[in-house]
């Protein structure tokens, strides 16, 4: 039987064949509504159609999944003031903080958007299609979008961005995220043992410009989440003439434009002049291609990285919302009048990770001894008052759709002492962990608990508490440190970013071909049960190689005034304020 490989051969309105398989899986109870919606939208089904499919199959109301309509009529005008740290935000391709992307997110946009419900929807790309084998992805771009300088958004912009992301000279973490578009090459350098250092770069022919509004990707391996990858914060789309500093060039496709950007102080975003907006006007007074926008301005004000300072600024009336507050401030937040506390269950975490290229962490017996000392269940209560899930030392969260539950690891100090002696440290060892409290004192608290858990085995841990800015200078190279990782909608996404061999954000210097191959296999599977089975091997390999202590998964908290409408707690803490309005 002839099987189509080219998505362009699919008839209009015809869905990827895996959509039928997902419908059957939902009907048979092999997947839940959320997993069905997430998967079929990645395969190119529009969100409204996907919700309709699920509602028809299950015969119930899907409003528990999607946000309900506003009860009040939105009002136009006003300024939203938000407390958030303001780091430099020059080149989106190298962003390593969510805050960087939030400060410019309403000026520059993305090909897709993943909402608080974990469903990925078209954005600058109006739709996409995948070949039957998931190795060819075709993105159809909107034709009614203009840049602030008047240029039309087109395929040249997308190709330009992909070329920059996958150029090793850029230093973008997207090299790991889009590994199916890359190839390894000899950098001409050697490591300490004289072996060639291999790098990653875009594979020739991986990106094809079909026409002014169509771009096709040719993958070396099948991948289900290719569309979803385009909403990771370093995938923000810049103009094809971008020179390297978004805060000065100030050219985007979004409804706002940077009017003022002062690192460590303030960012002011104002509604961009209407003349640049889409050719097809949805509203005579609102020609932005994305529909009506209500706010006049968005102000980000830096009150410091400490969430307690952000909350204090909110309590004193200086701002209308904050980026986040730490669990230690929950009682204070709960006492504030006319305030809503927003909470998101997330796959945000902190990994106390070891760098395998540095002594003594090149010794697996030592790493095994450290992990054997850990009782992960203690951290959620001691550090997060129960508002957290237990970690399993493999960086795949129970809320990730492909998560496979492994047998619980048990604390065993006797085993740890044996492993320590085998590693060459019969009298114990002194270690130092770097911690920067980059998003709250919970990180230091985690390290204090770890110190107590290591002590009975003879592992004497000291804490080097650093300013957060100093930790971010050494996070990728410190031999032993606690690094905060934000939420990604898929476990495979964060594993590709952080643990594939040779990728820029591989802070552990982990390089295991068996892990890479197992991850390739899992990324290629559409069937829910098969993908979870494949993830068992991925998680087990990472856990058994003992490269991290991962104690917990965080819930994230922020506050907003009751006069601010349309705020939604996004698990990655992405700000999506285009539909926010203020009832003054």
TORNU-808751 format. One record per residue: residue in one letter; x, y, z of N, C-alpha, C in turn. Coordinates in steps of 0.02 Angstrom, whole numbers, plus 50000, padded with zeros to 5 digits. Each point is the difference from the previous one (the first is absolute). Layout:
residues N
AXYZXYZXYZ...
//
This chain:
residues 584
X500434994050000499575006050000500445006250000X499845004949958500395006249996499895004250062X500565002250029499965004150060500305006849986X499615005350013500245006749986500555002050049X500515003049974500535002750042499985007750000X499805002849945499995007349991499345002850025X500015004450052499375002750026499615004049949X500335002549948499645003949950499544995649959X500084993450004499574995449963499354998550037X499955002450061499394998850039499455004749975X499414997449992499435003949975499815005450051X499735005749978499795005350046499514997250051X500115001550063499574997750054500164993050023X500464996649966500184993250020500535000450055X499894996150053500465000250057500544994749994X500535001150039500524995050006499694993450022X500244994349973499694993650018500024998450074X500495002850036500044998750072499435003250039X499655005049969499435003050034499454994950012X499894995749950499514994750008500194995250055X500644998650006500234995550054499885003250068X500125006650004499895003550064499265000250018X499565000849951499285000050013499794993250029X500274994849971499844993250025500274999150071X500615002550012500304999450067499585003650052X499745006149982499595003750047499354996450014X499694997349948499374996350008500094993850043X500584996949996500134993850038500305001450069X500105006350017500275001750065500754998950006X500354999449943500734999050002500385006650008X499655005649991500305006550014499445004550027X500195005350034499495004650025499915005849952X499515004450016499845005549956500605004549987X500365001650054500565004649993500534997349953X500164993650007500514997049957499754999649927X499364998649992499714999949932500065006949968X499795005150036500015006849972500715002149983X500464998850047500695002049989500304996749938X499864993449992500314996349944499705001849933X499345000349995499715001349934500125007149977X500055004850047500175006849979500725000349975X500454996250030500684999749974500024997149929X499524995749985499974996949934499645004549949X499815006050022499735004949952499255001250004X499644996650046499285001250008499925006550038X499555004449977499905006350035499704998750069X500135004550047499764999050068499244999450004X499615004449966499274999250004499764993249974X500294997749945499814993549973500194994550049X500605000550030500224994950047499544999650061X499815005950027499545000050057499334997049980X499775001549939499374997149976500034992449994X500564997549974500104992849995499954996750069X500375002950049500014997150067499315000250032X499655005649991499335000650030499524995049969X500054999049934499564995249966500144992950024X500654998250005500184993250020499804998550072X500135005050044499874998850071499295001950021X499675004149959499325001950015499935004450061X500515004150013499955004450059500235007049981X499995004550049500155007149990500755001150011X500355002649951500725000950008500205006450037X499535003750028500175006550029500454999450061X500054994050028500464999150056500725000149977X500124999749935500684999849973500215006849975X499535003549966500185006549971499735005650044X500325005849999499765005650040499305002149979X499585001750049499325002149985500005007249974X499485001849964499955006749971499945005250055X500225006149986499955005450048499265001550015X499855000850064499325001650020499865007449989X500525004350001499925007149991500255002249932X499775005849978500255002749937500675003350012X500524997949963500675002950011500005007549984X500425003750037500075007149990500685001549969X500015004849955500615001849966500365005650039X500674999550002500405005350030500344997750064X500445004150025500324998750064500704997049992X500374999950056500684997550003500044994450051X500274994449980500124994450045500715000550025X500085000150067500665000550031500164993350033X500584997349983500204993450023500705000350030X500084997250060500664999550031500354993749975X500595000949970500384994549973500725002249991X500474995750012500705001749989500115001649926X500415005049984500125002249931500734998549982X500154994249972500684998749976500085002849929X500614999849974500085001949930499614995349956X499755002449944499594995849956500145001949928X500634999349980500195002349933499834995049945X500214993750008499934995049947499574994250023X499384999449976499564994650022500294993049991X500414999049949500284993449987500424997550058X500275004650040500424997950056499675001350068X499355001450000499655001050064500094993850044X500125001250065500044994550048499585001450062X499615005349999499515001450053499335001249968X499474997650032499325001549977499885007550005X500275003250052499895007250008500255004049939X500554997749970500245003549940499474999949946X499704994349989499504999449947499375003950017X499804999950064499405003750019500075007549987X500605002750010500095007249993499915002349928X500084995549952499935002049929499474995749964X499654995750036499544995249970499425003249964X499795006050020499435003249968500215004449941X500645000349987500265003349940500164994949947X500364994850018500184994749953499634993650018X499814996249949499544994450010500314993449977X499594994849999500214993249987499594997049943X500254994749970499624996649948499374996850029X500054997550062499434996750032499935002950070X499464998250034499925001950070499714994150038X500324998250055499754994950045499665003450059X499364998750009499625003450052500084996950068X499685002950051500034997250068499724992950003X499594998049950499724993349999500474994949967X500615002249982500504995649969499844998249928X499535003649969499824998749931500365005149956X500324997649947500375004349954499565002049942X499985006549987499565002849948500415003949949X499735000949940500345004249950500075007250025X500535003449978500085007050016500265003649937X500645001449994500245002849937499964994849944X500034993750017499844994749953499254998650006X499635000449945499284999050004499814992750004X500444995649977499884992850006500654996449982X500014993550015500564995849981499764993049985X500414996349964499844993149982500634995750010X499894993850020500554995350007499904994249952X500544997549972499964994049958499824994050043X499784994749968499794994150037500554997450046X500635000649978500554997450040500295005250048X499695005950006500205005350046500715002749987X500244999249939500675002449983499995006249955X499425001749975499935006049958499445004450029X500185006150018499525004650030499945006349957X499395001749981499885005849958499615005250039X500305006050006499685005550036499755005349951X499365001550005499685005149958499935006450041X500305005449977500045006150039499425004749983X499815004050049499485005049988500235005149948X499525002149959500155004949948499805007150019X499695000850058499735006650020500395003150057X500644998450004500415002450056500555004649973X500095005750033500545004649983500445001450061X500625001549986500465002250051499875007450016X500255002150056499905007050020500285004949949X500524997949963500305004649950499624999849933X499454996249997499594999749939500134994149955X500564996450010500144994149959499494994550012X499864996049949499564994350009500394994250031X499694996850049500284993850028499954994549949X500554996349989499974994649950500514994550016X500074995349953500434994250011500735001850011X500225005649971500695002150009500165001150074X499515002650037500105001150072500094993450037X499604995149984500044993550034500664996549983X500195000049936500634996849980500595003550033X499985006750003500535003850033500084997950073X499444999450035500024998150070500284993050010X499764995349960500254993150006500754999749986X500235003549950500715000149985500415002750059X499755005350032500355002950058500014995250058X499414997050015499954995650057500494994149995X500064997349940500384993949991500715001249975X500225006250003500705001749987500374999750067X500514995750006500354999350064500285006750026X500165004649954500275006450021499505004150040X499354998849991499485003750037499994998050073X500124993550013499984997550069499314999150027X499524998149957499304999350021499864993050025X499604999650053499784993550026499564996449951X499755003549948499584996849950500364994549962X500674999950002500374994549969499804993350030X499854999950065499774993850031499274998649986X499605005350000499284999149991499834997549931X500365002349949499874998049931500554995349975X500164995150039500564995549983499864996149936X499364999149982499844996449938500185003949937X500165006450009500205004249943500765000949997X500364996950046500725001350005500414993849984X500645001149995500494994649990500615001550043X500374994950016500625000950038500575001649952X500485004050024500585001649959500615000750045X500584999149972500625000650036500185007450006X500045002550062500145007150011500735001949988X500424994949992500725001449992500375000550066X499634999550056500305000350066500024993050030X500394999150053500054993650033499875000950075X499774994650032499905000350073500664998350035X499964999450067500614998950040500344993449983X499624995249973500284993549982500234999749928X499955005749965500225000149931499484997849949X499384998850023499474997949955499695006149966X499774999249937499695005749966499375002350036X499915006650005499395002950027499505000649944X499414997150011499485000249950499485005350018X499765003549950499475005050011499394998249959X499485004250006499384999149962499885006249957X499734999049940499835005549956499434997849955X499685004849966499454998349955500234995449944X499604994949987500154995349945499805003249934X500414999449949499835002849934499354997049975X499555004349976499354997749974499474999050053X500165001450064499514998850053499425004949998X500125006149975499495005249997499905002149928X499394999849977499845001649930499485005549997X500165005349963499525005449987499594998049939X499364998450011499574997849945499755005949958X499765005150035499785006249967500005005550053X499705005749985500035005750046499694998650068X499554995250004499654998750062499984992750019X500484996149976500034992950016500724997950013X500114996750056500664997450017499934992650018X500454996049973499984992850013500644997850036X499914995850050500564997350039500084992649984X500624998049986500154993049985500424997250058X499704995750038500314997450061500394993649986X500534999050039500394993849994499674994350039X499595001850050499644995250041499285002450008X499514995550005499325002350012499955003650066X499555004950004499905003850062499285002550002X499654998450053499305002050007499945007450019X500465002550040499915006650032500335005649961X500114999249935500365005249963499645006850005X499345000149993499645006350004500055002950071X499944995950050500025002250069500675003250018X500544997649968500665002750014500065007449983X499575002449956500045006949978499705004950051X499804997750059499785004650052500464999750061X500604997549992500505000650052500285007149997X500155003050058500135007249999500585002249956X500524995949985500515002349953499794999449926X499374998149986499784999649931499585006049979X500065005550036499665006249981500255002249931X499535002149958500175001749931500215007449995X500595001049971500265006749986499995001349925X500045006449981500005002049930500624997349964X499924998749936500554997149960500615004549994X499945006450020500575004550000500265001350071X499814995750047500195000850071500765000250007X500245005050038500725000950008500264997550067X499554998650048500254997150062499765003150065X499615005549997499775003150062499275002249992X499564995750025499285001149992499775006250038X500345001750054499785005750041500165006649967X500445000049950500165006149963499675000149932X499964994249967499704999849933499245000650003X499704997050051499295001150016499534998949941X500104994549965499594998549942499694993150010X499344999850008499664993750011499364999649961X499614994850014499344999249969499445000650051X500185000950064499505000150053499655006750008X499505000350043499605006150007500345005550041X500574998350032500355005050040500715000849974X500305005750018500685001549979500385003050059X500644998050006500415002650055500085007649992X499825003650052500105007250002500595001850045X500144995550048500535001450048500254993250026X500664999150003500274993850027500635001650040X499944999450067500575001350044500124993750043X500554996649986500174993850036500025001450075X499684995650038500005000750073499535005350026X499635003449955499565005450022499294999249973X499925001149933499315000449975499984998749925X499444997049978499844999349930499305002949989X499945004349949499355002949982499834997649930X499434996849993499734997949935499385004049985X499975003249942499415003949980499694996949938X499355001249993499664997449940500355002749938X500164995449955500375001949939499545003949953X500285004349958499595003749951499614995249956X499365001449989499564995449964500174999149927X500385004649971500114999749927500364993749977X500394996850044500394994249979499594993650000X499425000150033499654993750013499694997049938X499684994250011499784995849945499575003449947X500014997149941499625002849944499244998850008X499844994450032499294998350009499785002350070X499675005650003499835003050064499414996350033X500114997750061499464996750036499555005150035X500315005650020499625005350031500275006649972X499555004749985500235006349970500475003750048X499884999350066500425003550048500544995550028X500084994049972500494995350027500264995649944X500455002649959500214996249941500554994850013X500194998950062500504994850015499744993249975X500434996149968499784993849969499694995150051X500215000650063499754995450051499355002050033X499675005349974499365002050028500075005650051X499475001350035499975005750045500474999250060X500375005350016500445000350058499765005850042X500014999350067499675004850043500475004850035X500574997850023500465004250038500335005249955X500145005850028500395005149965500754998950010X500184998150061500704999050016500094994250048X500604997049998500224995050048500665002550029X500045000550067500615002150033500274994350042X500624998149988500354995350044500485004050044X499964999050066500405003850047500414995050041X500655001250004500464995550034500065001950073X499744995750044500085000950072500494994850028X500384996949956500484995050022499754993049988X500474995250001499834993049987499624996850057X500075002750060499674997050058499245000949994X499654994550003499275000449991499675003850058X500305000050059499725003850056499995007449984X500515002449964500025007149981499465001549949X499874995449954499475000949951499325000450036X499904995650048499374999950037499925006450041X500545002550029499975006250038499825005949955X500275000149939499835005249952499274999849982X499744994049993499284999149985499585002550059X500194998050061499615001850059499975007550010X500535003549979500025007350008499685003749943X499724996449951499635003249945500425002249942X500644998049998500435002249945499864996349935X499734993950005499874995949940499324996650007X499764997349944499354996649998500074992450002X500604997449986500124992950000500754998950008X500204993950016500714998450007500154993749960X500644998949988500224994149962499894993750041X500215000150064499914994150042500135001950073X499764995750045500225000550069500174993150027X500455000050048500244993750028499504997150049X500024993550009499534996750045500045002850070X500585002550020500075002850068499575006250010X499795003149946499605006250004499254998749990X499794993750001499304998349986499535003250051X500194999950063499555002950051499915007449988X500545003549984499955007249987499565001349939X500104996149946499615000949939499264998850014X499854995250041499304998250015499655005550039X500385004250033499695005350043499865006549962X500235000549937499935006249963499285000949974X499715005950008499315001149978499955000949924X499404998649973499855001049929500524996749955X500204994050019500554996649967499804992849983X500214997749942499934993049981500684996849998X500064994150032500614996049996499924995149942X500465000249954500004995549942500524994550011X499794993949991500464994350011499984995449940X500594998149977500054995449943500394993850021X499724994349985500364993750010500474999249941X500644999250013500495000549947500524994350002X500415000049948500594995749998500635004250012X499925005450039500595003950020500354996350057X500655000650001500384995950048500685003250013X500364997050045500705001750010500394993550002X500554999749963500414993950000500675001650033X500174996150051500665000550031500434995349959X500325002949949500304995949949500764999950007X500294994449978500724998950003500285000349929X500575003249992500315000649934500504994349990X499834995449955500364993749993500715000949973X500145005849972500685001249974500475002650054X499745001350061500405002850054500064995050057X500604999550028500104995750058499695003350061X499734996250047499984992650003499384997049967X499615004249963499364997649975500054995949936X500624998949977500104995249945499984992950026X499954999250066499984993550033499284998050012X499754995049964499294998250005499834997250069X500474996450032499864997450066499855005750049X500385005549994499875005750043499305002949986X499845000649936499345002749983499444995450026X500104993649993499504995250026499935000650075X500555001250035499985000750073499595006150019X500095005549964499615006150014499264998749991X499814996949944499284998849987499714995150051X500404995250023499764995050049499835003250067X500295005850014499865003450064499345003850000X499695000949942499455004649993499324996750013X499605003250040499294998450007499625005849970X499804999349937499705005649964499345002150030X499654995450033499355001650028500025005250054X500585001150031500055004850056499975007249976X500225001349939500095006949977499345003649990X499504996549974499375003449984499685003150062X500054996650058499715002750061500475005050034X500644998350004500475004350035500135006649964X499964999949933500185005949961499395003549971X499484996149979499445003049963499324998950032X499984998450063499364999450036499504995549963X500274994949966499574995349965499795002149930X500165006349981499805002449933500544998349949X500154993749994500524997649954499904992549991X500284997449946500004992849987500704997350009X500054993750015500654996950014500394998849936X500645001650001500434998749943500294993050000X500254997949941500264993249993500694999849968X500335005849996500695000549975500074998249926X499485001649960500074999049927499675005749960X499765005150032499755006149968499404998949954X499604995050013499364999249967499475000250055X499515004549991499525001350053499374995749993X499674998550056499364996549996499475003649959X500075006749989499515003449959500195000049926X500604997549983500174999249930499604994249971X499715000949941499554994849974500354993449985X500665000149990500354993849984500344996850061X499895002850059500314997550062499844992750013X500524996250018499914993050020500234999450073X499574997650046500194999650071500494994250012X500595001750022500504995050018499924998150074X500264994250020499974998150071500345005350043X499725001450057500255005250044500694998150027X500475004749997500664998950028499975000950076X500344995750037499995000250072500675002650027X499955003950053500615002450033500354994250033X500664999549989500394994350026500705002450017X500115002150063500655002750019500534994650004X499814993950017500494994650001500284998849930X499564999849951500214999249931500445005949979X499815006050021500385006049982500724999550028X500084997750062500664999450029500434994949962X499684994549978500364995049961500225002949933X499565003649968500175003149935500555005250008X499985003650056500505005150012500694996950009X500024994450037500644996550008500254997449933X499544997249960500184997549934500265005649955X499745005950010500225005849960500685002650021X500264997450057500655002150024499985004950058X499435000550034499915004750055499734996450062X500394995250028499754996250058499895004350061X500345005850004499915004450058499535005849985X499644999449946499545005349981500325005149954X499635005249983500245005049953499675006750015X500385005349988499755006850007499815002749931X499395002549994499755002849937499705006950013X499995004049947499695006750003499505000649943X499405002250015499505001149949499885007549992X499995002449939499855007049985499255000949995X499745005350032499285001349997499915007649997X499585002249952499915007249989499325002750020X499554995750024499325002350016499725004249944X500084997549939499835004049940499265001449994X499574996050030499295001850002499704998450068X500395001350052499734999450067500444996150048X499925001150065500404996550051499864992650006X499484997649965499874992850001500614996049976X500405002949955500584996449974500514998650056X500125005150041500454999150057499714995050049X499355000250010499674995350046500074992849975X499954999149934500104993349971500714997550016X500495004449991500694998050013500134998650074X499665003650044500064998650072499734993150017X499434998249970499724993350011500474994749972X500275001349940500474995349970500614999150045X500255005350029500574999750046499864995250057X499415000550029499814995650055499954992849978X499744998949939499914993149976500664996749980X500505004049980500654997349981500434998350060X499915003650055500454999450057500084992950028X499464996250009500084993350029500464995349960X500095001449937500434995849958500725002450001X500145005650033500675002750001500145005049945X499485002349966500085005249949499865006750033X500525004050007499955006450036499915005649949X499405002849999499825004949949500025007150028X500345004449964499995007150016499615003749946X499665005450019499625004049953500375006449983X500095001249937500275006449977499425004149973X499715004150043499425004149981500255006249964X499765000949938500265005249957499445004849980X500165006249980499495004249968499754996549937X499355000849985499714996549944500365001649935X500195006449991500345001849937500664996449993X500354998950056500644996549998499904992649984X499454997150027499894992949984499874999149926X499625004649969499864999249928500635000749957X500525002950029500635000449963500354993249997X499874995650049500374993750004499554993849998X499355001049988499524994450006500184994249956X500265001349941500144994649952500674996650012X500425002750044500674997350009500184998050071X499605002250049500164998150069499984992550009X500484997150037500004992750009499374997450036X499735004050046499434997850040499585006250015X499395000149975499595005950010499264998549992X499585004350028499284999449993499765005049947X499724997349946499755004249945499254999349994X499655005749997499284999949989499854999249926X499554995449984499774998949931499265001449997X499805003849950499305001749993499604994249969X499355000950001499544995049972500074999649924X499994993949974499884998849929499424995149995X499575000849949499404995849996500154992649990X500614998449977500194993149990500654998550036X500054993950027500634997850029500534999449947X499814997649941500494999249946500315006749981X499625005350007500265006649981500565002150047X499894999550066500525002050047500604995349997X499894993649987500564995449995500435001649938X499685002049945500385001949941500415006350012X499725004650039500355006250015500594999050047X499924995650049500494999650054500454994050003X499834994649965500374993850012500244996449938X499815002349941500294997149939500755001549996X500364995549970500725000949995500175006449962X500415004250031500285005849966499565006049990X499395000150029499575005849990500205005750047X499865006349981500265005750039499795000150073X499404997750017499775000450069500144993550039X500444995849977500164993850035500495001650057X499725002350056500415002250056500344994350037X499784993849989500314994350033500574997049959X500095002449938500494997149953499854992649988X499364998350004499784993049990500024998349926X500284994249984500044997849930499924992449999X499404997849983499854992850000499624998449935X500324996849952499664998449937499374995850009X500004995750050499404995850013499415004450022X500145005150040499485004650020499745003949940X500465002749959499805003849941499554995849955X500194993749989499614995649956499314998650030X499974998850065499354998750033499555006149996X500295005950007499615006249995499755001049929X500424998649950499785000449931499384995649989X500024994050026499454995349991499365002650032X500055002650061499415002550035499705006149965X500425004449973499755006049967499624998449936X500124994149972499704998349935499314996850006X499794998150061499394996050008499395004350013X499454998549965499375003450010499564996250050X499994993549995499584995950044500195001350073X499505001750041500115002050069500344994650040X499734993949996500274994650040500704998049978X500125000049934500664998249975500525005350020X499805006349999500475005350018500184999550074X499524998550042500144999250071500474994150013X499894994649963500454994250007500715001849979X500065003949947500665002149977500335004650051X499605004150034500285004650049500244996350062X499774994050013500264996150056500754999149993X500234998449940500724999049988500375006650007X499715005449972500335006550003500105002150073X499474999650040500045002050070500484995550039X499974993649986500424995350038500745001249986X500185001149938500705001349983500255006250037X499615005349999500215006250032500054999250076X499514996550029500004999050072500594995650021X500134994649963500534995450018500705003149991X500065004949956500655003349991500145005150055X499505001350042500095003950062500375006649988X499715004249958500335006349985499695005950038X499464998650037499665005550035499624997350061X499895004550047499504999150051499445004849982X499414997349987499435004249982499454998850051X499955004450050499564998450056499265001249989X499815004849957499295001849997499825003749936X499345000449990499695004049946499585005450033X500095006349979499685005650034499325001849971X499575002550043499435004049978500245007350000X499775004049953500215007049995499425004650019X500165005350036499505004550029500145007249981X499475003849984500065007249993499345003250019X500005006650009499385003550019499845005449950X499355001749996499775005549959499405003250032X499905006449986499435003650028499354997549967X499475000350038499354997749974499745004449945X500295006049991499795004449946500334998249934X500484995450002500354997849939499684993449977X499754999949939499654994249974500404996749944X499924993549995500324996449946500694997250016X500225000750063500634997050020499914992450006X500464996349973499974992750005500684997450022X500004995350048500644997250023500284995049950X500505002249962500324995649951500534995850035X500044993549988500494995950037500735001949987X500145003249943500685002349986500105007250021X499495003050030500015007050021500075004849941X499774997849942499985004449942499435005050009X500135006349986499485005150004499655000649932X499344999350001499595000649940499465005250015X500185006449990499585005650022499605003249944X499984997149940499645003249945499265000950014X499724995750041499285000550015499865002250072X500525002250035499915002550068499695007049998X499565001450047499705006750005499915001950073X499935006650011499965002650068499345003450010X499674998150054499365003250020500165005550050X500135005949974500235005650043499425003450035
//
